Amino acid sequence: FQAPALSGDFTVPVDVLYGLSDRMREAQDVFEQTGSLHAAALFDRAGELLVLREDVGRHNAVDKLVGHYALRNEPVPAASVLMVSGRTSFEIVQKAWMAGIAVVAAVSAPSSLAVDMAREAGMTLLGFLRGRSFNAYAGEERIHF
């Protein structure tokens, strides 16, 4: 897999990151009814929700989110943050990389392959983003403390 490293020379305030998990959950209409769907949400660097998609598979939710922009012939906003429910696999990092998303966060852990790929991509990868804590696995320089 060959792609150029992401430049994404923006930063995200840490206080914005702390609110993403709750904002994603609040916007999950079907999850509220069933309690059984994954979500992928795209936020701008101020924490405003741009797009949220749900699916039984977290990979499918990411595909739907990226597809939202592809169907409109629009690029995914460059200074954005992808938040996913569940774990972050290397496939999710790869999809984000190809879409030009430089910051990926999840409520759970990334796989070791996801961490390696995020570092190769020049991406920021956060895990266990819940409340006011998270683990940074790559690209900490994009986090403004």
C-alpha positions as CSV (number, residue, x, y, z in Angstrom):
1,F,0.0,0.0,0.0
2,Q,1.5,3.3,-1.1
3,A,0.1,6.7,-0.5
4,P,1.7,10.1,0.5
5,A,1.9,11.0,4.1
6,L,-0.8,13.3,5.3
7,S,0.3,16.9,5.9
8,G,-2.6,18.1,8.0
9,D,-0.8,20.9,9.7
10,F,-3.7,21.8,12.0
11,T,-4.2,21.2,15.7
12,V,-7.2,20.1,17.7
13,P,-7.8,21.5,21.2
14,V,-7.8,18.8,23.8
15,D,-11.0,20.1,25.3
16,V,-12.7,19.5,21.9
17,L,-11.4,15.9,21.8
18,Y,-12.9,15.3,25.3
19,G,-16.4,16.0,24.0
20,L,-16.4,13.9,20.8
21,S,-17.5,10.6,22.3
22,D,-20.5,12.2,24.0
23,R,-21.4,14.2,20.9
24,M,-21.2,11.1,18.7
25,R,-23.4,9.1,21.1
26,E,-26.0,11.8,21.3
27,A,-26.3,11.9,17.5
28,Q,-26.8,8.1,17.2
29,D,-30.5,7.8,16.6
30,V,-30.6,4.1,15.8
31,F,-28.2,3.2,18.6
32,E,-30.5,4.9,21.0
33,Q,-33.4,2.6,19.8
34,T,-31.4,-0.6,19.5
35,G,-28.2,-0.3,21.5
36,S,-26.4,-2.4,18.8
37,L,-24.9,-0.3,16.1
38,H,-21.5,1.1,15.5
39,A,-20.9,4.7,14.4
40,A,-18.4,6.8,12.5
41,A,-18.6,10.5,13.0
42,L,-16.7,13.3,11.3
43,F,-16.1,16.5,13.3
44,D,-14.5,19.8,12.4
45,R,-11.6,20.9,14.6
46,A,-14.0,23.0,16.7
47,G,-16.0,19.8,17.6
48,E,-19.0,20.5,15.4
49,L,-20.5,17.3,13.9
50,L,-20.3,17.3,10.1
51,V,-21.5,13.8,9.3
52,L,-22.5,10.6,11.3
53,R,-23.2,7.2,9.9
54,E,-24.3,4.0,11.7
55,D,-24.0,0.4,10.7
56,V,-23.7,-3.0,12.3
57,G,-20.1,-3.0,11.2
58,R,-17.7,-0.2,12.2
59,H,-15.9,-0.5,8.8
60,N,-19.2,-0.1,7.0
61,A,-20.0,3.0,9.0
62,V,-16.7,4.6,7.9
63,D,-17.5,3.6,4.3
64,K,-20.9,5.3,4.5
65,L,-19.3,8.4,6.0
66,V,-16.6,8.7,3.2
67,G,-19.3,7.8,0.7
68,H,-21.4,10.7,1.8
69,Y,-18.7,13.0,0.4
70,A,-17.9,10.8,-2.7
71,L,-21.5,10.9,-3.8
72,R,-21.4,14.7,-3.7
73,N,-18.1,14.9,-5.5
74,E,-16.7,16.7,-2.5
75,P,-13.5,16.1,-0.6
76,V,-13.6,15.1,3.0
77,P,-12.8,18.3,4.9
78,A,-9.1,18.4,5.5
79,A,-9.1,19.7,9.1
80,S,-11.4,17.1,10.5
81,V,-11.5,14.3,13.1
82,L,-12.9,10.9,12.5
83,M,-14.4,9.3,15.6
84,V,-15.3,5.6,15.6
85,S,-17.1,3.4,18.1
86,G,-15.3,0.2,19.0
87,R,-11.7,-0.7,18.0
88,T,-9.6,0.9,15.3
89,S,-8.3,-1.7,12.9
90,F,-5.7,-1.0,10.2
91,E,-8.5,-1.1,7.6
92,I,-10.2,2.0,9.3
93,V,-6.8,3.8,9.4
94,Q,-6.3,2.9,5.8
95,K,-9.7,4.2,4.8
96,A,-9.1,7.4,6.7
97,W,-5.6,7.8,5.1
98,M,-7.0,7.4,1.6
99,A,-9.8,9.9,2.4
100,G,-7.2,12.4,3.7
101,I,-8.4,12.3,7.3
102,A,-5.4,13.1,9.5
103,V,-6.9,12.5,12.9
104,V,-8.7,9.3,14.0
105,A,-10.0,8.7,17.4
106,A,-11.9,5.7,18.9
107,V,-13.6,4.8,22.1
108,S,-11.6,1.6,22.3
109,A,-8.0,0.4,21.4
110,P,-6.3,0.3,18.0
111,S,-4.6,-2.8,16.7
112,S,-0.8,-2.8,16.5
113,L,-1.1,-2.7,12.7
114,A,-3.3,0.4,12.9
115,V,-0.7,2.1,15.0
116,D,2.1,1.2,12.6
117,M,0.0,2.4,9.6
118,A,-1.0,5.7,11.4
119,R,2.7,6.4,12.0
120,E,3.6,5.7,8.4
121,A,0.7,7.9,7.2
122,G,1.7,10.9,9.4
123,M,-1.7,10.5,11.1
124,T,-2.8,11.2,14.7
125,L,-4.3,8.1,16.3
126,L,-6.1,8.2,19.6
127,G,-7.7,5.3,21.5
128,F,-9.8,5.0,24.6
129,L,-11.2,8.5,24.1
130,R,-13.8,8.5,26.8
131,G,-14.6,11.5,28.9
132,R,-11.5,13.5,29.8
133,S,-8.9,10.8,28.9
134,F,-7.3,9.1,25.9
135,N,-4.2,7.3,24.8
136,A,-2.2,8.9,21.9
137,Y,-0.5,6.3,19.7
138,A,0.7,8.5,16.9
139,G,0.8,12.2,15.8
140,E,0.5,13.8,19.3
141,E,1.8,17.1,17.7
142,R,-1.8,17.7,16.4
143,I,-3.2,17.9,19.9
144,H,-3.3,21.4,21.4
145,F,-3.0,21.1,25.2
